[in-house]
Each structure stands twice: as structure tokens, then as C-alpha cells.
Amino acid sequence: MVRTALGVASGAIVAALAVAGSGYAALALHPLPTANAMRSLRAAADWLGNAPPGALACIVAGVGLAALLGAGCAALVARHHRGGAALAIGAPITALVIVAAALVPQPDWVPVTSMLLPIPLALCAWRLAIPRAEL
């Protein structure tokens, strides 16, 4: 039980770092016009509306990478409850994508692809975390 909780906590940290890294990559591709540009949801919506598809693809890839790496880390640490730990990372990421899509207007393909990625990639991470001896 403790390993599962530690796995979920470490997976959440890894997932948050992956999402932050993808955000930095998107900002490197399409920088903000000023230093204080992201102070409101309206400014974020303006940035998302003007961002090139490559920057938006970095955000989508970051969501998928967060689900894969976070769920993989959670599944590796939580040995007996690998599936539950992996899904405990993938499901909140999906919920956060839905909340972000509701709060900030985005091009339609960004939330759709971001919602479809986390659960299947968390299941893939669960499967990859199973050692060969247990198969």
C-alpha cells in the first residue's frame, strides 16, 4: 500500500515535470510577446490562438509523454498494484486536459488529441513495467 502511494506520488511529480518541459518547448518555438504576457486566461487564450501548430503539438506531445513517463514511474514503484498506480496518473491527466479545454479556448484538435492520449499511454506504461519473469 505504501509503495503504491509512493509510486503515485513519484509518478505525479514526473508527469508534472514532463508537462512543464513541453510547455517550455512550446514557448521556445513561439515565444511570448512580453515578459508579463501570461497573467490571465485571456492572455493564454490569445497565445494559443496565435501559436503555430508545432508549438501546440509540443503541448499535446507533452501530455502524452507525461502520461507515459508518470504512469511508468508509478507502475515501477508500485509492484503489486501496477495497473491502479498507472491509471491513477492517466485519469487525472485526462481530467486536467478537460478542465484546461473548458477554461481556455483552443483549436479543436488540441484538446481532442490530448484527451485521447493519457489513458492508452498509461496502460502501455503499465504493460511495460511488468518484468519478463512475471509474464
Backbone as a chain_set.jsonl record, in Angstrom:
{"seq": "MVRTALGVASGAIVAALAVAGSGYAALALHPLPTANAMRSLRAAADWLGNAPPGALACIVAGVGLAALLGAGCAALVARHHRGGAALAIGAPITALVIVAAALVPQPDWVPVTSMLLPIPLALCAWRLAIPRAEL", "coords": {"N": [[0.814, -1.191, 0.0], [1.93, 1.236, 0.797], [3.98, 1.428, -1.034], [2.486, 1.732, -3.348], [1.251, 4.231, -2.935], [3.553, 5.83, -2.793], [4.471, 5.366, -5.352], [2.456, 6.534, -6.936], [2.712, 9.179, -6.09], [5.366, 9.78, -6.879], [5.092, 9.335, -9.612], [3.273, 11.35, -10.255], [4.855, 13.598, -9.842], [6.827, 13.232, -11.809], [5.198, 13.326, -14.086], [4.247, 15.968, -13.926], [6.636, 17.366, -14.292], [7.192, 16.6, -16.918], [5.063, 17.773, -18.337], [5.589, 20.453, -17.779], [8.062, 20.719, -19.035], [7.309, 20.335, -21.712], [5.77, 22.59, -22.045], [7.727, 24.58, -21.841], [9.161, 23.934, -24.136], [7.247, 24.514, -26.095], [7.021, 27.259, -25.701], [9.556, 27.995, -26.464], [9.448, 27.562, -29.177], [7.454, 29.344, -29.947], [7.689, 32.244, -28.762], [6.609, 34.347, -26.004], [5.06, 37.587, -26.424], [5.675, 39.657, -24.58], [7.271, 39.955, -21.334], [5.436, 39.746, -19.231], [3.168, 38.454, -20.226], [1.478, 36.25, -19.747], [-0.537, 36.575, -17.687], [-3.241, 36.262, -17.349], [-6.208, 34.309, -18.102], [-7.235, 35.085, -20.512], [-5.011, 36.1, -21.858], [-3.57, 33.74, -22.144], [-5.328, 32.376, -23.816], [-5.197, 34.011, -26.083], [-2.518, 33.587, -26.78], [-2.58, 30.836, -27.363], [-4.318, 30.896, -29.531], [-2.819, 32.174, -31.474], [-0.562, 30.649, -31.735], [1.785, 28.599, -33.522], [1.182, 25.456, -35.271], [3.226, 23.649, -34.575], [4.092, 24.407, -32.016], [1.77, 23.924, -30.568], [1.629, 21.201, -30.972], [3.788, 20.396, -29.449], [2.76, 20.768, -26.908], [0.66, 18.892, -26.882], [2.146, 16.543, -27.286], [3.602, 16.646, -24.95], [1.633, 16.151, -23.035], [1.01, 13.5, -23.632], [3.544, 12.345, -23.217], [3.846, 12.925, -20.522], [1.847, 11.301, -19.432], [2.823, 8.762, -20.162], [5.466, 8.621, -19.032], [4.967, 9.349, -16.337], [3.04, 7.433, -15.513], [4.533, 5.154, -15.999], [6.638, 5.428, -14.163], [5.135, 5.379, -11.793], [4.05, 2.791, -11.967], [6.341, 1.224, -11.899], [7.341, 1.678, -9.322], [5.208, 0.907, -7.651], [4.765, -2.182, -7.058], [2.866, -4.327, -6.673], [0.39, -3.269, -7.305], [0.354, -2.289, -9.988], [-1.252, -1.59, -12.23], [-3.347, -0.047, -11.132], [-1.878, 2.078, -10.058], [-0.748, 3.176, -12.37], [-3.038, 3.968, -13.8], [-3.962, 5.789, -11.978], [-2.445, 7.943, -12.533], [-2.872, 8.461, -15.264], [-5.676, 9.007, -15.495], [-6.21, 11.453, -13.943], [-4.673, 13.209, -15.5], [-6.09, 13.217, -17.898], [-8.466, 14.364, -16.936], [-7.497, 16.899, -16.215], [-6.846, 17.907, -18.717], [-9.398, 18.174, -19.807], [-10.457, 20.132, -18.105], [-8.714, 22.256, -18.688], [-9.369, 22.653, -21.365], [-11.952, 23.559, -21.068], [-11.594, 25.964, -19.741], [-9.785, 27.556, -21.237], [-9.982, 28.701, -24.469], [-9.149, 26.773, -27.296], [-7.591, 25.545, -30.334], [-9.576, 23.061, -31.987], [-8.417, 20.497, -32.365], [-6.45, 20.188, -30.453], [-7.395, 19.757, -27.656], [-8.851, 17.429, -28.176], [-7.014, 15.466, -29.153], [-5.321, 15.512, -26.963], [-6.965, 14.523, -24.967], [-7.366, 11.929, -25.798], [-4.928, 10.624, -25.551], [-3.756, 10.118, -22.804], [-4.88, 7.864, -21.213], [-4.61, 5.423, -22.84], [-1.784, 5.507, -23.131], [-0.979, 5.353, -20.468], [-1.832, 2.786, -19.903], [-0.131, 1.4, -21.619], [2.308, 2.001, -20.379], [1.916, 0.668, -17.977], [1.925, -1.967, -18.883], [4.535, -2.1, -19.892], [5.963, -1.924, -17.56], [5.845, -4.355, -16.344], [7.814, -7.012, -15.319], [9.747, -9.402, -17.25], [9.824, -11.942, -16.112], [7.406, -12.216, -14.83], [5.549, -12.479, -16.8]], "CA": [[0.0, 0.0, 0.0], [2.81, 2.395, 0.873], [4.679, 1.508, -2.328], [1.539, 2.267, -4.327], [1.129, 5.668, -2.686], [4.811, 6.452, -3.218], [4.513, 5.292, -6.811], [1.554, 7.556, -7.489], [3.301, 10.494, -5.813], [6.525, 9.985, -7.755], [4.576, 9.442, -10.973], [2.684, 12.683, -10.426], [5.96, 14.555, -9.974], [7.426, 13.033, -13.135], [4.236, 13.822, -15.075], [4.246, 17.433, -13.865], [7.873, 17.828, -14.924], [7.07, 16.398, -18.363], [4.163, 18.806, -18.865], [6.307, 21.728, -17.711], [9.067, 20.704, -20.09], [6.663, 20.545, -23.011], [5.386, 24.0, -22.089], [8.931, 25.353, -22.169], [9.479, 23.686, -25.548], [6.28, 25.272, -26.896], [7.38, 28.678, -25.6], [10.78, 28.205, -27.235], [9.054, 27.632, -30.581], [6.618, 30.526, -30.157], [7.856, 32.995, -27.513], [5.612, 35.338, -25.609], [5.418, 38.914, -26.906], [6.29, 40.412, -23.486], [7.61, 39.114, -20.185], [4.266, 39.575, -18.365], [2.05, 38.204, -21.118], [0.596, 35.166, -19.301], [-1.087, 36.917, -16.378], [-4.678, 35.979, -17.289], [-6.664, 33.266, -19.029], [-7.412, 35.727, -21.824], [-3.693, 36.151, -22.487], [-3.251, 32.363, -22.553], [-6.163, 32.056, -24.98], [-4.619, 34.725, -27.225], [-1.295, 32.902, -27.18], [-2.959, 29.571, -28.006], [-4.931, 31.185, -30.82], [-1.798, 32.623, -32.427], [0.59, 29.745, -31.732], [1.858, 27.721, -34.693], [0.845, 24.054, -34.955], [4.348, 22.963, -33.935], [4.072, 24.71, -30.587], [0.637, 23.201, -29.998], [1.983, 19.785, -30.989], [4.648, 20.182, -28.282], [1.892, 20.644, -25.731], [-0.024, 17.6, -26.985], [3.147, 15.508, -27.043], [3.932, 16.7, -23.531], [0.574, 15.462, -22.283], [1.226, 12.067, -23.836], [4.785, 11.97, -22.545], [3.572, 12.961, -19.079], [1.102, 10.09, -19.076], [3.684, 7.587, -20.318], [6.543, 8.613, -18.041], [4.409, 9.353, -14.988], [2.439, 6.127, -15.23], [5.618, 4.178, -15.946], [7.294, 5.589, -12.868], [4.208, 4.899, -10.763], [3.914, 1.342, -12.069], [7.593, 0.592, -11.474], [7.482, 1.766, -7.867], [4.125, 0.132, -7.031], [4.92, -3.502, -7.675], [1.695, -5.199, -6.633], [-0.775, -2.575, -7.862], [0.89, -1.523, -11.11], [-2.324, -1.044, -13.063], [-4.025, 1.025, -10.409], [-0.979, 3.234, -9.946], [-0.625, 3.785, -13.696], [-4.293, 4.651, -14.113], [-4.097, 6.93, -11.072], [-1.751, 9.051, -13.177], [-3.503, 8.753, -16.561], [-7.025, 9.57, -15.358], [-6.176, 12.887, -13.622], [-4.153, 13.984, -16.632], [-7.228, 13.391, -18.79], [-9.369, 15.343, -16.314], [-6.888, 18.226, -16.31], [-6.988, 18.359, -20.109], [-10.79, 18.607, -19.965], [-10.594, 21.411, -17.396], [-7.997, 23.273, -19.453], [-10.146, 22.936, -22.58], [-13.129, 24.336, -20.687], [-11.203, 27.297, -19.282], [-9.034, 28.313, -22.234], [-10.32, 28.282, -25.829], [-8.021, 26.233, -28.037], [-8.008, 24.887, -31.571], [-10.315, 21.844, -31.635], [-7.632, 19.273, -32.381], [-5.552, 20.095, -29.292], [-7.979, 19.008, -26.539], [-9.303, 16.093, -28.587], [-5.88, 14.549, -29.128], [-4.796, 15.455, -25.6], [-7.841, 13.66, -24.168], [-7.274, 10.544, -26.248], [-3.615, 10.041, -25.299], [-3.256, 9.682, -21.494], [-5.277, 6.539, -20.716], [-3.891, 4.345, -23.543], [-0.354, 5.521, -22.834], [-0.816, 4.843, -19.106], [-1.94, 1.321, -19.996], [1.133, 0.937, -22.211], [3.332, 2.088, -19.339], [1.637, -0.43, -17.053], [2.386, -3.197, -19.535], [5.99, -2.048, -19.979], [6.544, -2.029, -16.222], [5.796, -5.743, -15.87], [9.058, -7.719, -15.664], [9.572, -10.596, -18.089], [9.623, -13.138, -15.29], [6.016, -12.301, -14.411], [4.653, -12.661, -17.938]], "C": [[0.863, 1.261, 0.0], [3.558, 2.561, -0.451], [3.756, 2.077, -3.397], [1.388, 3.768, -4.161], [2.398, 6.404, -3.096], [4.948, 6.435, -4.738], [3.642, 6.349, -7.459], [2.135, 8.948, -7.265], [4.498, 10.763, -6.724], [6.098, 10.084, -9.213], [3.948, 10.791, -11.246], [3.768, 13.747, -10.579], [6.598, 14.447, -11.349], [6.497, 13.568, -14.22], [4.203, 15.345, -15.089], [5.502, 18.01, -14.509], [7.818, 17.674, -16.444], [6.161, 17.449, -18.997], [4.851, 20.173, -18.842], [7.375, 21.812, -18.801], [8.475, 20.918, -21.468], [6.176, 21.987, -23.146], [6.569, 24.893, -22.423], [9.327, 25.145, -23.624], [8.532, 24.465, -26.458], [6.601, 26.763, -26.857], [8.688, 28.982, -26.326], [10.463, 28.319, -28.727], [8.276, 28.906, -30.896], [6.679, 31.375, -28.888], [6.723, 33.984, -27.257], [6.026, 36.72, -26.106], [6.088, 39.782, -25.841], [6.527, 39.477, -22.318], [6.392, 38.823, -19.312], [3.019, 39.204, -19.159], [1.063, 37.162, -20.587], [0.02, 35.424, -17.912], [-2.572, 36.626, -16.249], [-5.017, 34.86, -18.266], [-6.872, 33.828, -20.429], [-6.091, 35.8, -22.58], [-3.264, 34.755, -22.945], [-4.059, 31.958, -23.777], [-5.644, 32.768, -26.23], [-3.356, 34.038, -27.717], [-1.62, 31.603, -27.905], [-3.592, 29.8, -29.369], [-3.925, 31.566, -31.887], [-0.616, 31.68, -32.544], [0.596, 28.889, -32.998], [1.54, 26.28, -34.3], [1.991, 23.298, -34.29], [4.39, 23.199, -32.435], [2.914, 23.982, -29.899], [0.904, 21.701, -29.963], [2.936, 19.45, -29.843], [3.821, 20.008, -27.014], [1.168, 19.303, -25.732], [0.95, 16.461, -26.708], [3.564, 15.481, -25.577], [2.898, 16.023, -22.662], [0.739, 13.952, -22.425], [2.472, 11.571, -23.134], [4.609, 11.967, -21.034], [2.829, 11.711, -18.639], [2.001, 8.861, -19.136], [4.754, 7.528, -19.231], [6.016, 8.57, -16.61], [3.797, 8.02, -14.608], [3.502, 5.039, -15.169], [6.359, 4.234, -14.627], [6.412, 5.056, -11.742], [4.105, 3.375, -10.779], [5.189, 0.621, -11.64], [7.753, 0.602, -9.963], [6.438, 0.9, -7.168], [4.1, -1.26, -7.656], [3.631, -4.313, -7.726], [0.448, -4.573, -7.235], [-0.347, -1.701, -9.03], [-0.203, -0.849, -11.925], [-3.044, 0.109, -12.406], [-3.171, 2.273, -10.297], [-0.848, 3.94, -11.293], [-1.891, 4.552, -14.06], [-4.555, 5.827, -13.177], [-3.308, 8.133, -11.575], [-2.472, 9.442, -14.47], [-4.864, 9.422, -16.447], [-7.011, 11.045, -14.938], [-5.612, 13.751, -14.738], [-5.273, 14.23, -17.634], [-8.202, 14.426, -18.231], [-8.801, 16.758, -16.392], [-6.946, 18.779, -17.726], [-8.406, 18.87, -20.354], [-11.008, 19.961, -19.289], [-9.903, 22.526, -18.171], [-8.745, 23.633, -20.727], [-11.384, 23.751, -22.258], [-12.762, 25.769, -20.312], [-10.589, 28.167, -20.378], [-9.428, 27.835, -23.621], [-9.057, 27.898, -26.604], [-8.506, 25.762, -29.398], [-8.582, 23.503, -31.242], [-9.445, 20.595, -31.547], [-6.76, 19.116, -31.144], [-6.22, 19.364, -28.121], [-8.431, 17.604, -26.923], [-8.142, 15.112, -28.539], [-5.28, 14.434, -27.729], [-5.664, 14.592, -24.689], [-7.702, 12.196, -24.548], [-5.953, 9.875, -25.867], [-3.379, 9.472, -23.898], [-3.643, 8.267, -21.058], [-4.594, 5.412, -21.496], [-2.391, 4.331, -23.262], [-0.069, 5.084, -21.397], [-0.938, 3.32, -19.09], [-0.697, 0.72, -20.633], [2.255, 0.961, -21.181], [3.154, 0.979, -18.309], [2.181, -1.725, -17.627], [3.909, -3.231, -19.616], [6.657, -2.203, -18.633], [6.532, -3.446, -15.661], [7.084, -6.446, -16.271], [8.761, -8.977, -16.487], [9.263, -11.839, -17.28], [8.17, -13.295, -14.875], [5.064, -12.533, -15.566], [4.376, -14.089, -18.168]], "O": [[0.568, 2.228, -0.702], [3.749, 3.678, -0.932], [4.204, 2.827, -4.263], [1.395, 4.503, -5.149], [2.327, 7.483, -3.684], [5.476, 7.374, -5.334], [4.052, 6.989, -8.427], [2.061, 9.802, -8.149], [4.625, 11.855, -7.277], [6.69, 10.849, -9.974], [4.075, 11.325, -12.348], [3.613, 14.687, -11.358], [6.878, 15.462, -11.985], [6.957, 14.196, -15.173], [4.138, 15.95, -16.16], [5.437, 19.031, -15.194], [8.336, 18.518, -17.175], [6.461, 17.957, -20.077], [4.71, 20.957, -19.779], [7.562, 22.863, -19.414], [9.066, 21.604, -22.302], [6.174, 22.54, -24.246], [6.44, 25.847, -23.191], [9.782, 26.083, -24.279], [8.958, 25.013, -27.474], [6.467, 27.454, -27.867], [8.903, 30.114, -26.757], [11.115, 29.069, -29.453], [8.419, 29.479, -31.977], [5.812, 31.246, -28.024], [5.995, 34.389, -28.163], [7.22, 37.003, -26.202], [6.981, 40.565, -26.164], [6.046, 38.344, -22.309], [6.32, 37.753, -18.707], [1.917, 39.608, -18.79], [-0.108, 37.203, -20.964], [0.095, 34.551, -17.048], [-3.122, 36.73, -15.153], [-4.222, 34.511, -19.139], [-6.701, 33.116, -21.419], [-6.049, 35.59, -23.793], [-2.665, 34.606, -24.01], [-3.548, 31.282, -24.67], [-5.651, 32.192, -27.318], [-3.139, 33.916, -28.923], [-1.018, 31.293, -28.933], [-3.422, 28.982, -30.273], [-4.145, 31.314, -33.072], [0.256, 31.898, -33.384], [-0.462, 28.498, -33.491], [1.621, 25.926, -33.124], [1.738, 22.382, -33.507], [4.692, 22.284, -31.669], [3.062, 23.483, -28.783], [0.466, 21.007, -29.046], [2.899, 18.337, -29.318], [4.153, 19.192, -26.153], [1.074, 18.648, -24.694], [0.623, 15.522, -25.983], [3.848, 14.417, -25.027], [3.239, 15.391, -21.662], [0.62, 13.214, -21.446], [2.464, 10.501, -22.525], [5.156, 11.108, -20.342], [3.14, 11.129, -17.599], [1.944, 8.009, -18.249], [4.926, 6.495, -18.584], [6.549, 7.846, -15.769], [4.012, 7.529, -13.5], [3.388, 4.104, -14.376], [6.673, 3.198, -14.041], [6.891, 4.363, -10.845], [4.075, 2.742, -9.724], [5.124, -0.473, -11.08], [8.248, -0.366, -9.385], [6.757, 0.227, -6.188], [3.462, -1.466, -8.688], [3.343, -4.932, -8.75], [-0.465, -5.294, -7.638], [-0.649, -0.508, -9.06], [-0.091, 0.327, -12.269], [-3.322, 1.125, -13.043], [-3.67, 3.391, -10.425], [-0.838, 5.169, -11.349], [-1.815, 5.668, -14.573], [-5.282, 6.755, -13.532], [-3.498, 9.242, -11.074], [-2.661, 10.629, -14.737], [-5.174, 10.32, -17.23], [-7.745, 11.836, -15.531], [-6.026, 14.898, -14.906], [-5.394, 15.334, -18.166], [-8.705, 15.27, -18.973], [-9.547, 17.713, -16.611], [-7.081, 19.988, -17.916], [-8.596, 19.88, -21.031], [-11.672, 20.834, -19.847], [-10.448, 23.623, -18.297], [-8.757, 24.796, -21.129], [-11.827, 24.552, -23.08], [-13.546, 26.689, -20.545], [-10.842, 29.37, -20.438], [-9.229, 26.661, -23.933], [-8.046, 28.599, -26.57], [-9.709, 25.596, -29.599], [-8.113, 22.849, -30.311], [-9.717, 19.718, -30.726], [-6.367, 17.996, -30.818], [-5.635, 18.401, -27.624], [-8.401, 16.692, -26.097], [-8.264, 14.038, -27.949], [-4.786, 13.371, -27.352], [-5.158, 13.993, -23.74], [-7.899, 11.316, -23.71], [-5.881, 8.646, -25.866], [-2.818, 8.38, -23.812], [-2.783, 7.534, -20.571], [-4.037, 4.51, -20.87], [-1.789, 3.261, -23.166], [0.983, 4.5, -21.134], [-0.226, 2.645, -18.346], [-0.253, -0.355, -20.231], [3.064, 0.035, -21.122], [4.136, 0.415, -17.824], [2.83, -2.495, -16.919], [4.512, -4.288, -19.426], [7.826, -2.583, -18.574], [7.137, -3.711, -14.623], [7.418, -6.475, -17.455], [7.665, -9.535, -16.422], [8.508, -12.701, -17.731], [7.737, -14.412, -14.593], [3.876, -12.762, -15.34], [3.637, -14.434, -19.089]]}, "num_chains": 1, "name": "protein.A"}
